[in-house]
Amino acid sequence: MQEPTANLPARPSWRARMGHKEKPVLTVHGQLMRDLAARAMAAGGGGLTKVGVASVQHGEGATTISRSLAACLAESFGQRVVLIEANQRSPCLREMCGLPPGAGLSDVLSGAASLEATLRMSRAAGKMLVLPASETSGTNVATLNGPSLRDLMAELFFYADALVFDLAPLLPYPDANILGRALDGVAVVMRAGKSTRADCSQAVGSLQGAGVPVLGAVLNRERRFMGAR
């Protein structure tokens, strides 16, 4: 695995600070997030970019990092970006972005809702659209790398230059390994004081074993890197 991309300090709870309004995208990441964005674009070979972000376990900040990465690609690199919440296991992007109830990714994949009607504009980053997870549909793992997903990505590139997928945690579920095969790479989020070295190694190894390129690692809530071996 490559050297760490970003080591991020702890932040106060956005729920405590913002209630249900859209959370401002964290700017504290600065150069660290720009490094990850540059690596994501390089993984796309200088063309259209499609990358994922997955944590080792639940509650390690993958959605926050996904959103910050998408906003950085839009604001610092001038990319048109769609942020897709592919984590149907524990979705929180709709609440984080202050989006109203409605259809989501699973509904679009099943044909129950149109993409155009489901995409939402982020108020935090002008060139960023959001495709949240479905509120009613469960996870059908078979759709995560099937024809419907590939067709959806082709359609999304009419709206965007870059796609950022917020993925389910790596160790509890196979979702990221399956969907990751259709992506240019996946960044792994680890949380200081929670993610163990063994868990991190297992998570990275699962991606590599599935043939998914690992873009790098983000150690959340700390300024040092705990490398996976």
N, C-alpha and C positions, 0 to 999 in steps of 0.2 A: 504494500500500500504506500502511496505517496506521503510526503511529510504533511503535517496538519495544515489545514487552510485557515482556521479561525479559532481563537480562544476567547470566549465571550464572558464579560462580567455579569453578575447577578443583577436583575432588575426588579423593581417593585411590581406587585401583581397588577396587570392591566385592568382586571375586573374592579379592583379596589379604587383605581384612579379614574377609570372611564365608564364604569357601569356597562350599559349595553351599546354605547356609541362605538363607532369604528375607532379602533386603536391606531394612533399614529405609528407609522413604520419607524422602528428604532434606528436612529442615526448614529448611535454609539458604536455600531459595528465598523463604520468608516472603511478604512483601507482593508480590513479583514474580510468584509463582505464583498468588496470590489475584487479582491483576489479570487474568492470563490466564484464570482460572476465571470471573471475572465477565464477561469479554468473550465467553467460550464460552456462558454462560447467556443473555447478551443476544442472541447470534446465533440462539438458539433461540426468541426472541420471548417469553420468560417462560414457555414451556411445556416440553415434552419437548425435551431437548438431544441432538444427535448431531454430534460434531466429530471431526476427525482431527488427527494430528501427523505430519509427515513431514520428514525431513532432506533436505539438498541431495544429499549423497553418503553412502556407507556410513560407519559409525563416527563419527557426529557427535552421538550421544546422544539420538536421537528416542525410543527406548524408555524411557530414564530420565525424559525430560520427560513422555511419555505417562502413565507410572505416577504421577509426582508430581502431574500435573494431575488425574488420576482420584482420587487420595487427597485432594487439596485440595477437590475438589467434594464428596467424602463427609464430610470432617472439618470443614471451615470453612463449608460451605454446606448441610450436612445432606441432601445428595442421595444417593439410592440409585444406585450407579454400576456399570456393567459395562465393564471394560477389555477390548477385543477386539484380539488380535494379528492384524492383517490383513497383516502383513509376512511372507509365506511365503518370501520370497527369502533372508532372513538372520535367522530367528527366534531370539530369546534370552530372551523373557519367561518361558518355562517355567522355565529355569534361574535367572533372576533372582528369581523368586517362590518357588523351592524346590518346584515342583510335580512330582508323580510322572509317569512316562511314561503316555501315554494318547491318546485321540482329541482332535481339535482342530477349528478352524473349517472347514477343507475337508471334514472328515468329516460335520459337521453340515449344510453346504450340499448335499452329495451325498446326504444321507439315510442314510449309513452309521452314524451315531451320533445319539442324541437330544441336544437342547440341555441338558435337565435333567441328563443323565449326564455332560456335558462341562464344564459350569460348575464353577469352583472358588472357594472363599472365600479371600480374601486375609487373612492373619493380621496384616498391617501396618495395615490400615484396615478397621474392622468393617463398614462399609456398602458395601464394594467387592467385586464378584465379578470373576473373570478367565476369559476364554475364550481359551485359548492357540491358537497355530497348530498345525496337524497335524504330526505327526512323520514321516508316511509319504507323504502326498499332495502332489503338486506344485501349482504355481499354475495355476489355470484362470482367465485374465483375464476371460473371458466371464461368470463368476459374480459378478464384483465389482460389477456394477450391474444384475444380472438379477433376475427374479422371486424366485428363492430367497433372495437377499440382502434384498430388501425384506420378504419374509415373515419372515425371521429377525429383522430389526430390529423388526418389529411384535411378535414373540414376546418379544424381549428387553425391551421396555417393560412387560411384565408383571412383570419383576423389577427394573426400574430407572426412574429419572427422567432419567438422563443416560447416553449411550454415548460412550466415548472410543476411537477407533480408532488403533492404532499402525500406521502405513502404511509401505510400502516407500519407499526413497529416490527422490527426484523425477527426477533426471537419468538414472540408468541404466534406469528402468522406467516404463511408463505407468500402473501400478496406481493411484497416488494420484490422478491426474487422472480416472481412470474412476470409482473409488469415491467420490471427492470430490463428484461431481455429486449424490450421494444424501445429502450431509451439509449441515449449516448453515455449515460453514466449516472451513478447515485452517490450523493454525499451522505455520510453517516454522522448522526448527531449522538453525542454521549454527554452525560451529565455528571459533573464532578460530585463526588461523594455518594453517587448512586450506581453508576455504571462500573462494574468490576472489570478488571483486565481480562478475565476469562470470558465474560459476556461479550466484551468488545471484540475479542479475537474470534469468537464463535459467529458473531453477527457479520463481521467483514468476510470471514471464511465462507459463510453461506452465500453471500453475493458472488464472491469469486468462483465458488463451486457451481453456481448457476450460470456462469459466463457473463456476469454483469460487471462492467468496469466500475471501479471505486474512484470517485473524483477526489476524495480526501475526507478528513474528519473534522468535525466541529466539536470542541469541548465546551459545553455550555456551563455558565455560572462559575467560571474559574479562568485564570490567566495562564494556565500551564496546560501542557498536552500530556494525556495518558495514552501512550501509543499502544496499538494492537500489534501483537506479535504473531 
